[in-house]
Amino acid sequence: MSLFDKSAQEPSSIFKNEIALDANFTPRGPIEFRENENKYIADCIRPLLQRRSGKNLIIFGPPGIGKTLACLKVKEELEETTDETIVFYINLWKKNTSHKIVLELCDQLDYKFTHNKSSDELLGIVKQKINQSSAVFIFDEADKAESLELLYQFAEDVYRKTIILITNDKNWIYKIDQRLKSRLMPDPLEFKPYNLQEIKQILKSRSQLAFSSGTLQEDALNAVAQKTLQSGDIRIGLFLLRESAMMAESKSLGKITNEYVQKAIG
């Protein structure tokens, strides 16, 4: 008997858009319960629209509470508003050296002629291109970078910019070099953990995008919300919704019950 029977090719009775449960998915419309934070980020960037330098910003708070999502939402809306400002997003855990960062900037600028060029040469080209307009740099997991020398150069040599640093460590700003800190002078923005009702609403909104109507039972949603509150990380809730849905689907059920949530938690 085939491992992949015809039923595997039939449309899911549970999922309608599984991507909505991805941690990197950016919903349309405002980010729930982060409207104030989004406005603050936008206010730091807004002077760039008047061809003036913006404010730099350090965003901190525990993992999985919407820091990156909020910045990506601002990035999306800014790119829809103007093409006079370039927005870079780089995760410094993945691109943790100066050379990797410069190559990523070249890639996002669609500059292809990087072969046989040194980091300094490429950085000069990047700064020249950026200075033709304005720039927002969003550096996620900023505390994971091997060196912050590049930030000093951006602070010194890019004319009109906003530099946004995202970190889980609220004390990280006190650990960086005083010379860099005095150049950046970043405004602090704390993201505080969601409460239970906020978590439940966020998960409910995502489930409405991800699942067919009436699929997720209320007690199942409550159980996922409680477990998410314990972890403090909304990504745990998204994972549990997806896993419990896949378990229910494997049994050819059209409902996500608390039984499958508990199995997913296990």
Residue pairs with C-beta under 8 A, 6 or more apart in sequence:
7 252
12 212
12 249
13 212
13 215
13 249
13 254
14 211
14 212
14 215
14 245
14 248
14 249
14 253
14 254
14 256
15 210
15 211
15 212
15 245
15 249
16 209
16 210
16 211
16 212
17 209
17 210
18 210
18 242
19 25
19 210
20 27
20 206
20 209
20 210
21 206
21 210
21 238
21 239
21 241
21 242
22 238
23 64
23 234
23 235
23 238
24 68
24 72
25 206
26 69
26 72
26 73
26 76
27 205
27 206
27 209
30 38
30 73
31 38
31 66
31 69
31 70
31 73
32 198
32 201
32 202
32 205
33 66
33 194
33 198
33 201
33 202
34 66
34 69
34 70
34 191
37 59
37 66
37 70
37 189
37 191
38 70
38 73
38 74
40 57
40 189
41 57
41 59
41 70
41 71
41 74
41 164
41 189
42 74
42 77
42 78
43 55
44 54
44 55
44 56
44 57
44 162
44 164
44 187
45 54
45 74
45 78
45 85
45 136
45 162
46 54
47 53
47 54
47 55
48 54
48 85
48 134
48 135
48 136
48 160
48 161
48 162
49 81
49 82
49 84
49 85
51 84
51 134
51 160
52 160
53 159
53 160
53 161
53 162
54 134
54 136
54 160
54 161
54 162
55 162
55 186
55 187
56 155
56 162
56 163
56 164
56 165
56 184
56 185
56 186
56 187
57 162
57 163
57 164
57 165
57 186
57 187
57 188
57 189
58 142
58 164
58 165
58 166
58 167
58 172
58 173
58 186
58 187
58 188
58 189
59 67
59 70
59 71
59 164
59 165
59 166
59 167
59 189
59 190
59 191
60 67
60 166
60 167
60 168
60 169
60 170
60 172
60 173
60 188
60 189
60 190
60 191
61 67
61 168
61 170
61 190
61 191
61 192
61 193
62 168
62 191
62 193
62 232
62 233
63 168
63 232
63 233
63 235
64 231
64 232
64 233
64 234
64 235
64 236
65 191
65 192
65 193
65 194
65 232
65 233
65 234
66 191
66 194
66 234
67 166
67 191
68 140
68 166
70 191
71 89
71 138
71 140
71 164
71 166
72 89
72 138
75 87
75 89
75 136
75 138
78 85
78 87
78 136
79 87
84 133
84 134
85 133
85 134
85 135
85 136
86 108
86 109
86 130
86 133
86 134
86 135
86 136
87 135
87 136
87 138
88 104
88 105
88 108
88 135
88 136
88 137
88 138
89 138
89 140
90 101
90 104
90 105
90 137
90 138
90 139
90 140
91 140
91 141
92 101
92 139
92 140
92 141
92 142
92 144
92 145
93 140
93 141
93 144
95 101
95 103
95 104
96 144
96 145
96 146
97 145
97 146
97 147
98 119
98 146
98 147
98 149
98 150
99 119
101 145
101 150
102 119
102 122
102 123
102 126
102 150
103 114
103 122
105 126
106 112
106 114
106 122
106 125
106 126
109 126
109 129
109 130
111 125
111 126
111 129
114 122
117 125
123 150
123 153
127 153
127 154
127 157
127 158
130 158
130 161
131 157
131 158
131 159
133 160
134 160
134 161
135 158
135 160
135 161
135 162
136 161
136 162
136 164
137 154
137 161
137 162
137 163
137 164
138 164
138 166
139 145
139 151
139 163
139 164
139 165
139 166
140 166
141 166
141 167
141 168
142 148
142 165
142 166
142 167
142 172
143 167
143 168
143 169
143 172
148 176
148 177
148 180
151 163
151 165
151 180
151 184
152 177
152 179
152 180
152 183
154 161
154 163
155 163
155 180
155 183
155 184
156 183
163 184
163 186
165 173
165 184
165 186
167 173
170 190
173 181
173 186
173 188
193 232
194 202
194 229
194 234
195 229
196 225
196 226
196 229
199 225
199 228
199 229
199 234
199 237
200 221
200 222
200 225
202 234
202 237
203 221
203 224
203 225
203 228
203 234
203 237
203 238
203 241
204 216
204 221
206 238
206 241
207 215
207 216
207 221
207 241
210 241
210 242
210 245
211 245
211 256
212 254
215 245
215 254
215 255
215 256
216 241
216 245
216 255
216 256
217 255
217 256
217 257
217 258
219 257
219 258
220 244
220 256
220 257
220 258
220 260
220 261
223 258
223 261
223 262
223 265
224 237
224 240
224 241
224 244
224 261
225 237
227 236
227 237
227 240
227 265
228 234
228 236
228 237
228 240
239 264
240 261
240 264
240 265
241 256
243 264
244 256
244 260
244 261
244 263
244 264
245 256
245 260
247 260
247 263
247 264
248 254
248 255
248 256
248 257
248 260
